[in-house]
Protein backbone atom coordinates (compact mmCIF):
# COMPACT_ATOMS: atom_id res chain seq x y z
CA UNK A 1 0.00 0.00 0.00
CA UNK A 2 2.77 2.39 0.93
CA UNK A 3 4.83 1.48 -2.10
CA UNK A 4 1.82 2.00 -4.31
CA UNK A 5 1.27 5.40 -2.75
CA UNK A 6 4.85 6.37 -3.42
CA UNK A 7 4.54 5.43 -7.06
CA UNK A 8 1.39 7.51 -7.31
CA UNK A 9 3.23 10.59 -6.11
CA UNK A 10 6.48 10.07 -7.97
CA UNK A 11 5.21 12.24 -10.81
CA UNK A 12 5.85 15.40 -8.79
CA UNK A 13 7.23 18.14 -10.98
CA UNK A 14 10.99 17.76 -11.30
CA UNK A 15 12.96 20.53 -9.65
CA UNK A 16 10.30 21.39 -7.05
CA UNK A 17 10.82 21.04 -3.30
CA UNK A 18 8.19 18.29 -3.06
CA UNK A 19 9.93 16.33 -5.85
CA UNK A 20 13.21 16.48 -3.92
CA UNK A 21 11.45 15.43 -0.72
CA UNK A 22 9.76 12.57 -2.56
CA UNK A 23 13.09 11.28 -3.87
CA UNK A 24 14.63 11.37 -0.38
CA UNK A 25 11.59 9.61 1.09
CA UNK A 26 11.77 6.82 -1.50
CA UNK A 27 15.47 6.34 -0.80
CA UNK A 28 14.94 6.22 2.98
CA UNK A 29 11.98 3.84 2.65
CA UNK A 30 13.87 1.48 0.36
CA UNK A 31 16.73 1.34 2.85
CA UNK A 32 14.28 0.71 5.68
CA UNK A 33 12.50 -2.09 3.79
CA UNK A 34 15.81 -3.70 2.85
CA UNK A 35 16.86 -3.67 6.48
CA UNK A 36 13.46 -4.96 7.59
CA UNK A 37 13.48 -7.88 5.12
CA UNK A 38 17.01 -8.77 6.24
CA UNK A 39 15.90 -8.77 9.88
CA UNK A 40 12.83 -10.89 9.13
CA UNK A 41 14.90 -13.42 7.20
CA UNK A 42 17.33 -13.78 10.07
CA UNK A 43 14.94 -13.67 13.02
CA UNK A 44 14.66 -16.58 15.45
CA UNK A 45 11.42 -18.49 14.63
CA UNK A 46 11.12 -19.33 18.32
CA UNK A 47 11.55 -15.68 19.33
CA UNK A 48 10.06 -13.52 16.51
CA UNK A 49 10.60 -9.76 16.33
CA UNK A 50 8.23 -7.35 17.96
CA UNK A 51 6.33 -5.76 15.08
CA UNK A 52 5.39 -2.66 17.07
CA UNK A 53 8.51 -0.67 16.23
CA UNK A 54 8.66 -1.23 12.48
CA UNK A 55 4.88 -0.78 12.22
CA UNK A 56 5.28 2.60 13.89
CA UNK A 57 8.02 3.53 11.41
CA UNK A 58 5.86 2.51 8.46
CA UNK A 59 3.11 4.76 9.80
CA UNK A 60 5.61 7.62 10.00
CA UNK A 61 6.66 7.03 6.38
CA UNK A 62 2.99 7.08 5.34
CA UNK A 63 2.44 10.33 7.23
CA UNK A 64 5.45 11.99 5.57
CA UNK A 65 4.31 10.76 2.17
CA UNK A 66 0.86 12.27 2.72
CA UNK A 67 2.43 15.61 3.60
CA UNK A 68 4.57 15.51 0.44
CA UNK A 69 1.45 14.84 -1.64
CA UNK A 70 -0.21 17.87 -0.06
CA UNK A 71 2.86 19.99 -0.82
CA UNK A 72 2.80 18.78 -4.42
CA UNK A 73 -0.84 19.82 -4.75
CA UNK A 74 -0.01 23.23 -3.28
CA UNK A 75 2.86 23.68 -5.75
CA UNK A 76 0.52 22.83 -8.60
CA UNK A 77 -2.01 25.37 -7.33
CA UNK A 78 0.71 28.02 -7.09
CA UNK A 79 1.77 27.19 -10.65
CA UNK A 80 -1.79 27.56 -11.90
CA UNK A 81 -2.14 30.86 -10.05
CA UNK A 82 1.07 32.17 -11.63
CA UNK A 83 -0.16 31.13 -15.08
CA UNK A 84 -3.39 33.01 -14.43
CA UNK A 85 -1.40 36.05 -13.33
CA UNK A 86 0.63 35.95 -16.54
CA UNK A 87 -2.56 35.65 -18.60
CA UNK A 88 -4.13 38.65 -16.89
CA UNK A 89 -0.92 40.70 -17.12
CA UNK A 90 -0.75 40.24 -20.88
CA UNK A 91 -3.33 43.04 -20.98
CA UNK A 92 -0.60 45.39 -19.72
CA UNK A 93 1.47 44.97 -22.87
CA UNK A 94 1.63 48.19 -24.96
CA UNK A 95 -0.01 50.12 -22.11
CA UNK A 96 1.70 53.17 -20.64
CA UNK A 97 2.48 52.66 -16.95
CA UNK A 98 3.79 54.93 -14.24
CA UNK A 99 6.14 53.21 -11.80
CA UNK A 100 8.14 54.21 -8.75
CA UNK A 101 11.87 54.61 -9.21
CA UNK A 102 14.61 56.40 -11.12
CA UNK A 103 15.04 54.03 -14.08
CA UNK A 104 13.59 55.51 -17.25
CA UNK A 105 13.25 54.01 -20.74
CA UNK A 106 14.17 56.22 -23.68
CA UNK A 107 11.91 55.10 -26.53
CA UNK A 108 11.67 56.81 -29.91
CA UNK A 109 13.83 59.59 -28.52
CA UNK A 110 11.59 60.44 -25.58
CA UNK A 111 11.49 59.68 -21.88
CA UNK A 112 9.19 61.09 -19.22
CA UNK A 113 9.39 61.08 -15.43
CA UNK A 114 8.15 63.01 -12.41
CA UNK A 115 9.80 64.27 -9.25
CA UNK A 116 8.15 65.63 -6.14
CA UNK A 117 9.68 68.24 -3.84
CA UNK A 118 8.14 68.21 -0.34
CA UNK A 119 9.30 71.82 0.23
CA UNK A 120 10.64 74.71 -1.82
CA UNK A 121 14.27 74.04 -2.70
CA UNK A 122 17.18 76.45 -2.64
CA UNK A 123 18.61 74.55 -5.61
CA UNK A 124 17.77 71.41 -7.55
CA UNK A 125 19.21 69.59 -10.53
CA UNK A 126 18.35 66.77 -12.94
CA UNK A 127 21.08 64.32 -13.92
CA UNK A 128 20.51 61.56 -16.48
CA UNK A 129 23.03 58.74 -16.74
CA UNK A 130 23.37 55.81 -19.13
CA UNK A 131 23.73 52.16 -18.07
CA UNK A 132 27.48 52.66 -17.56
CA UNK A 133 26.86 55.47 -15.07
CA UNK A 134 28.08 58.16 -17.46
CA UNK A 135 26.22 61.46 -17.26
CA UNK A 136 24.66 62.23 -20.63
CA UNK A 137 22.37 65.11 -19.64
CA UNK A 138 22.19 67.65 -16.83
CA UNK A 139 20.19 70.77 -16.12
CA UNK A 140 18.64 72.74 -13.26
CA UNK A 141 15.27 71.53 -11.98
CA UNK A 142 12.18 73.42 -10.87
CA UNK A 143 12.64 74.33 -7.20
CA UNK A 144 9.02 74.93 -6.18
CA UNK A 145 7.35 72.44 -3.86
CA UNK A 146 5.05 69.87 -5.48
CA UNK A 147 5.15 67.34 -8.29
CA UNK A 148 6.85 68.19 -11.56
CA UNK A 149 6.85 66.30 -14.85
CA UNK A 150 9.96 66.34 -17.02
CA UNK A 151 10.21 65.11 -20.60
CA UNK A 152 13.67 64.35 -21.95
CA UNK A 153 14.04 64.42 -25.72
CA UNK A 154 17.18 62.27 -25.66
CA UNK A 155 19.56 65.17 -26.27
CA UNK A 156 22.94 64.63 -24.65
CA UNK A 157 25.59 67.13 -23.56
CA UNK A 158 26.90 67.40 -27.13
CA UNK A 159 23.49 68.17 -28.58
CA UNK A 160 23.28 64.74 -30.15
CA UNK A 161 20.42 62.28 -29.68
CA UNK A 162 21.19 59.46 -27.26
CA UNK A 163 20.25 55.93 -28.40
CA UNK A 164 17.05 54.38 -27.08
CA UNK A 165 17.49 52.21 -24.02
CA UNK A 166 17.64 52.24 -20.25
CA UNK A 167 18.76 55.35 -18.35
CA UNK A 168 18.56 56.63 -14.79
CA UNK A 169 17.24 60.07 -13.89
CA UNK A 170 18.44 61.42 -10.55
CA UNK A 171 16.93 64.58 -9.11
CA UNK A 172 18.76 66.18 -6.19
CA UNK A 173 17.98 69.29 -4.19
CA UNK A 174 18.91 71.38 -1.17
CA UNK A 175 16.48 73.21 1.11
CA UNK A 176 17.07 76.81 2.29
CA UNK A 177 19.16 75.43 5.19
CA UNK A 178 21.39 73.57 2.70
CA UNK A 179 20.03 70.22 3.86
CA UNK A 180 19.52 67.45 1.30
CA UNK A 181 15.86 67.03 0.32
CA UNK A 182 14.32 63.60 -0.02
CA UNK A 183 12.78 63.60 -3.49
CA UNK A 184 10.40 60.88 -4.70
CA UNK A 185 10.39 59.97 -8.39
CA UNK A 186 8.27 58.04 -10.84
CA UNK A 187 8.88 57.04 -14.45
CA UNK A 188 6.62 56.44 -17.43
CA UNK A 189 7.16 53.67 -19.93
CA UNK A 190 5.42 51.39 -22.40
CA UNK A 191 5.09 47.79 -21.24
CA UNK A 192 6.88 45.44 -23.61
CA UNK A 193 6.61 42.22 -21.62
CA UNK A 194 5.57 40.51 -18.39
CA UNK A 195 6.97 37.69 -16.30
CA UNK A 196 7.18 35.91 -12.95
CA UNK A 197 10.47 35.10 -11.22
CA UNK A 198 10.54 33.37 -7.83
CA UNK A 199 6.92 34.26 -7.30
CA UNK A 200 7.45 37.97 -8.02
CA UNK A 201 5.32 39.35 -10.84
CA UNK A 202 7.16 41.90 -12.99
CA UNK A 203 6.59 44.17 -15.96
CA UNK A 204 9.22 45.07 -18.55
CA UNK A 205 9.65 48.51 -20.07
CA UNK A 206 12.26 47.66 -22.66
CA UNK A 207 15.21 46.37 -20.63
CA UNK A 208 13.82 47.77 -17.37
CA UNK A 209 12.19 45.19 -15.08
CA UNK A 210 9.89 46.53 -12.37
CA UNK A 211 7.75 44.60 -9.86
CA UNK A 212 4.03 44.91 -10.40
CA UNK A 213 3.73 46.37 -6.89
CA UNK A 214 5.66 49.45 -8.09
CA UNK A 215 3.01 50.32 -10.70
CA UNK A 216 1.11 53.49 -9.79
CA UNK A 217 -1.09 53.98 -12.84
CA UNK A 218 -1.90 52.40 -16.20
CA UNK A 219 -3.30 54.09 -19.28
CA UNK A 220 -3.51 53.66 -23.03
CA UNK A 221 -0.30 54.56 -24.82
CA UNK A 222 -0.54 57.56 -27.11
CA UNK A 223 -1.09 56.61 -30.72
CA UNK A 224 0.94 58.51 -33.30
CA UNK A 225 -1.18 60.55 -35.68
CA UNK A 226 -1.53 59.05 -39.14
CA UNK A 227 0.40 60.79 -41.90
CA UNK A 228 -1.73 61.76 -44.88
C-alpha positions in Angstrom: 0.0 0.0 0.0 2.8 2.4 0.9 4.8 1.5 -2.1 1.8 2.0 -4.3 1.3 5.4 -2.8 4.9 6.4 -3.4 4.5 5.4 -7.1 1.4 7.5 -7.3 3.2 10.6 -6.1 6.5 10.1 -8.0 5.2 12.2 -10.8 5.8 15.4 -8.8 7.2 18.1 -11.0 11.0 17.8 -11.3 13.0 20.5 -9.6 10.3 21.4 -7.0 10.8 21.0 -3.3 8.2 18.3 -3.1 9.9 16.3 -5.9 13.2 16.5 -3.9 11.5 15.4 -0.7 9.8 12.6 -2.6 13.1 11.3 -3.9 14.6 11.4 -0.4 11.6 9.6 1.1 11.8 6.8 -1.5 15.5 6.3 -0.8 14.9 6.2 3.0 12.0 3.8 2.7 13.9 1.5 0.4 16.7 1.3 2.9 14.3 0.7 5.7 12.5 -2.1 3.8 15.8 -3.7 2.8 16.9 -3.7 6.5 13.5 -5.0 7.6 13.5 -7.9 5.1 17.0 -8.8 6.2 15.9 -8.8 9.9 12.8 -10.9 9.1 14.9 -13.4 7.2 17.3 -13.8 10.1 14.9 -13.7 13.0 14.7 -16.6 15.5 11.4 -18.5 14.6 11.1 -19.3 18.3 11.5 -15.7 19.3 10.1 -13.5 16.5 10.6 -9.8 16.3 8.2 -7.4 18.0 6.3 -5.8 15.1 5.4 -2.7 17.1 8.5 -0.7 16.2 8.7 -1.2 12.5 4.9 -0.8 12.2 5.3 2.6 13.9 8.0 3.5 11.4 5.9 2.5 8.5 3.1 4.8 9.8 5.6 7.6 10.0 6.7 7.0 6.4 3.0 7.1 5.3 2.4 10.3 7.2 5.4 12.0 5.6 4.3 10.8 2.2 0.9 12.3 2.7 2.4 15.6 3.6 4.6 15.5 0.4 1.5 14.8 -1.6 -0.2 17.9 -0.1 2.9 20.0 -0.8 2.8 18.8 -4.4 -0.8 19.8 -4.7 0.0 23.2 -3.3 2.9 23.7 -5.7 0.5 22.8 -8.6 -2.0 25.4 -7.3 0.7 28.0 -7.1 1.8 27.2 -10.7 -1.8 27.6 -11.9 -2.1 30.9 -10.1 1.1 32.2 -11.6 -0.2 31.1 -15.1 -3.4 33.0 -14.4 -1.4 36.1 -13.3 0.6 36.0 -16.5 -2.6 35.6 -18.6 -4.1 38.7 -16.9 -0.9 40.7 -17.1 -0.7 40.2 -20.9 -3.3 43.0 -21.0 -0.6 45.4 -19.7 1.5 45.0 -22.9 1.6 48.2 -25.0 0.0 50.1 -22.1 1.7 53.2 -20.6 2.5 52.7 -17.0 3.8 54.9 -14.2 6.1 53.2 -11.8 8.1 54.2 -8.7 11.9 54.6 -9.2 14.6 56.4 -11.1 15.0 54.0 -14.1 13.6 55.5 -17.3 13.3 54.0 -20.7 14.2 56.2 -23.7 11.9 55.1 -26.5 11.7 56.8 -29.9 13.8 59.6 -28.5 11.6 60.4 -25.6 11.5 59.7 -21.9 9.2 61.1 -19.2 9.4 61.1 -15.4 8.2 63.0 -12.4 9.8 64.3 -9.2 8.1 65.6 -6.1 9.7 68.2 -3.8 8.1 68.2 -0.3 9.3 71.8 0.2 10.6 74.7 -1.8 14.3 74.0 -2.7 17.2 76.4 -2.6 18.6 74.5 -5.6 17.8 71.4 -7.6 19.2 69.6 -10.5 18.4 66.8 -12.9 21.1 64.3 -13.9 20.5 61.6 -16.5 23.0 58.7 -16.7 23.4 55.8 -19.1 23.7 52.2 -18.1 27.5 52.7 -17.6 26.9 55.5 -15.1 28.1 58.2 -17.5 26.2 61.5 -17.3 24.7 62.2 -20.6 22.4 65.1 -19.6 22.2 67.6 -16.8 20.2 70.8 -16.1 18.6 72.7 -13.3 15.3 71.5 -12.0 12.2 73.4 -10.9 12.6 74.3 -7.2 9.0 74.9 -6.2 7.3 72.4 -3.9 5.1 69.9 -5.5 5.1 67.3 -8.3 6.9 68.2 -11.6 6.9 66.3 -14.8 10.0 66.3 -17.0 10.2 65.1 -20.6 13.7 64.3 -21.9 14.0 64.4 -25.7 17.2 62.3 -25.7 19.6 65.2 -26.3 22.9 64.6 -24.7 25.6 67.1 -23.6 26.9 67.4 -27.1 23.5 68.2 -28.6 23.3 64.7 -30.2 20.4 62.3 -29.7 21.2 59.5 -27.3 20.3 55.9 -28.4 17.1 54.4 -27.1 17.5 52.2 -24.0 17.6 52.2 -20.2 18.8 55.3 -18.4 18.6 56.6 -14.8 17.2 60.1 -13.9 18.4 61.4 -10.5 16.9 64.6 -9.1 18.8 66.2 -6.2 18.0 69.3 -4.2 18.9 71.4 -1.2 16.5 73.2 1.1 17.1 76.8 2.3 19.2 75.4 5.2 21.4 73.6 2.7 20.0 70.2 3.9 19.5 67.5 1.3 15.9 67.0 0.3 14.3 63.6 0.0 12.8 63.6 -3.5 10.4 60.9 -4.7 10.4 60.0 -8.4 8.3 58.0 -10.8 8.9 57.0 -14.5 6.6 56.4 -17.4 7.2 53.7 -19.9 5.4 51.4 -22.4 5.1 47.8 -21.2 6.9 45.4 -23.6 6.6 42.2 -21.6 5.6 40.5 -18.4 7.0 37.7 -16.3 7.2 35.9 -12.9 10.5 35.1 -11.2 10.5 33.4 -7.8 6.9 34.3 -7.3 7.4 38.0 -8.0 5.3 39.4 -10.8 7.2 41.9 -13.0 6.6 44.2 -16.0 9.2 45.1 -18.5 9.6 48.5 -20.1 12.3 47.7 -22.7 15.2 46.4 -20.6 13.8 47.8 -17.4 12.2 45.2 -15.1 9.9 46.5 -12.4 7.7 44.6 -9.9 4.0 44.9 -10.4 3.7 46.4 -6.9 5.7 49.5 -8.1 3.0 50.3 -10.7 1.1 53.5 -9.8 -1.1 54.0 -12.8 -1.9 52.4 -16.2 -3.3 54.1 -19.3 -3.5 53.7 -23.0 -0.3 54.6 -24.8 -0.5 57.6 -27.1 -1.1 56.6 -30.7 0.9 58.5 -33.3 -1.2 60.6 -35.7 -1.5 59.1 -39.1 0.4 60.8 -41.9 -1.7 61.8 -44.9 
